[in-house]
Amino acid sequence: MALAEDESSLKTAAEKSWHGIVLQTLKRNEVRLVPYVPDRVLTPLIKNLHADPFFTTFPTAREEEAVGIVSGAWMGGVRGAVLMQTSGFATLANVLASLAIPYQIPVIMFVSERGTLGEFNYGQALVCRTMRPVLDSLAMEHHTATRLDEFEFIVDRSIKQAVTTQAPVALILSPLLTGGKVFDK
Amino acid sequence: MNTPTKTTTRNTKVMNRFDLTSRLVARLKDEEAVVGGIGNTNFDLWAAGHRPQNFYMLGSMGLAFPIALGVALAQPKRRVFALEGDGSLLMQLGSLSTIATLAPKNLTMVVMDNGIYQITGAQPTPAAAASDLVAIAVASGLPNSSWAADEDDFERLIDQSLASEGPTLIGVRIDDKPGTGTTRRDPVQIRERFMLGLGVRQPL
């Protein structure tokens, strides 16, 4: 009995983590295809996506490539999302402006935020500053998730809005939510 | 410094993009999807006769193969062709590795190689004098990659790809002619008609 309780509380803990919420919310919204360029913070999410047969998940060489893949899949009737870090988002202005937005394709992006709240790499801090100006200049929907209690609402509603309005969305995962990456070497 | 590859030593005929695209389109009988890369590649696809299963890129240079991969993964029973220029492919060589790893058997890729950025003023690509794109594809893990010797060989390779157990890449040497038509630049209609053509959407 005690063991069963432990197991169920462990399961609940995983589901209530930020990455558990992403996985469950993607699944509930039928988002199956998840190409990514990895990031340290995203590791548990990537691992759990690979472990779940509901998802087709794989690495790509560039974030732009992943956006192309989910765009093609969406036109073919399968929903997708792309995982990346801040520096990867910085490579996407062209594909967002010439594919996702003008063709009205709901590309769902999860961006692990580097460059703020304890960044140790100056280049990451600089590239982070380009992200929101690019999103704003394209008038793209974007949210920065900082709190676990709001997170499911933000993810679920943002996916639904992207699909119904046929517009891309960027969900920025703040270190306040994920813990971020800290200097350890 | 590498010495430029002498094109005269290649046993491949220099063909024409519009002619090859027309030959491909003429062979399509099963509502196959065709993704045309930026510029001349999709202009010639447009000129070869619009089909509801054609998708025309108006930007995002280099993404014809990734977009086609997405369609191929979403609809594994449909044959998907991707037409891409050599300069465009150079922008996304990594996508060849992704495709080799996922190995969709319903994807046929065609690389239109004239060694130049024809549309911007015919400047040579960085690969033109030094690199073999089919060899790069083979080394990326796509063993069904070959140069088409001539038009008949191109048609044979297209037919062969239909029964292949993995993705196919066909390299064709083409001349320096510009595209034959001009795609109507209406991205929302292009995307919506493509989705209708793929059976994902119903007309309003």
Chai-1 contact restraints between the chains, C-beta under 6 A:
chainA,res_idxA,chainB,res_idxB,connection_type,confidence,min_distance_angstrom,max_distance_angstrom,comment,restraint_id
A,T60,B,T98,contact,1.0,0.0,6.0,A-B,restraint_1
A,A61,B,G94,contact,1.0,0.0,6.0,A-B,restraint_2
A,R62,B,G94,contact,1.0,0.0,6.0,A-B,restraint_3
A,E65,B,P66,contact,1.0,0.0,6.0,A-B,restraint_4
A,E65,B,Q92,contact,1.0,0.0,6.0,A-B,restraint_5
A,E65,B,S95,contact,1.0,0.0,6.0,A-B,restraint_6
A,G68,B,L63,contact,1.0,0.0,6.0,A-B,restraint_7
A,G68,B,P66,contact,1.0,0.0,6.0,A-B,restraint_8
A,G68,B,I67,contact,1.0,0.0,6.0,A-B,restraint_9
A,I69,B,P66,contact,1.0,0.0,6.0,A-B,restraint_10
A,I69,B,L69,contact,1.0,0.0,6.0,A-B,restraint_11
A,I69,B,G70,contact,1.0,0.0,6.0,A-B,restraint_12
A,S71,B,I67,contact,1.0,0.0,6.0,A-B,restraint_13
A,G72,B,I67,contact,1.0,0.0,6.0,A-B,restraint_14
A,G72,B,G70,contact,1.0,0.0,6.0,A-B,restraint_15
A,G72,B,V71,contact,1.0,0.0,6.0,A-B,restraint_16
A,A73,B,G70,contact,1.0,0.0,6.0,A-B,restraint_17
A,A73,B,L73,contact,1.0,0.0,6.0,A-B,restraint_18
A,A73,B,A74,contact,1.0,0.0,6.0,A-B,restraint_19
A,M75,B,F194,contact,1.0,0.0,6.0,A-B,restraint_20
A,M75,B,M195,contact,1.0,0.0,6.0,A-B,restraint_21
A,G76,B,V71,contact,1.0,0.0,6.0,A-B,restraint_22
A,G76,B,A74,contact,1.0,0.0,6.0,A-B,restraint_23
A,G76,B,Q75,contact,1.0,0.0,6.0,A-B,restraint_24
A,G76,B,L198,contact,1.0,0.0,6.0,A-B,restraint_25
A,G77,B,A74,contact,1.0,0.0,6.0,A-B,restraint_26
A,G77,B,V200,contact,1.0,0.0,6.0,A-B,restraint_27
A,V78,B,A74,contact,1.0,0.0,6.0,A-B,restraint_28
A,V95,B,S60,contact,1.0,0.0,6.0,A-B,restraint_29
A,S98,B,G59,contact,1.0,0.0,6.0,A-B,restraint_30
A,S98,B,S60,contact,1.0,0.0,6.0,A-B,restraint_31
A,L99,B,S60,contact,1.0,0.0,6.0,A-B,restraint_32
A,P102,B,P187,contact,1.0,0.0,6.0,A-B,restraint_33
A,Y103,B,P187,contact,1.0,0.0,6.0,A-B,restraint_34
A,Y103,B,R191,contact,1.0,0.0,6.0,A-B,restraint_35
A,Q104,B,V188,contact,1.0,0.0,6.0,A-B,restraint_36
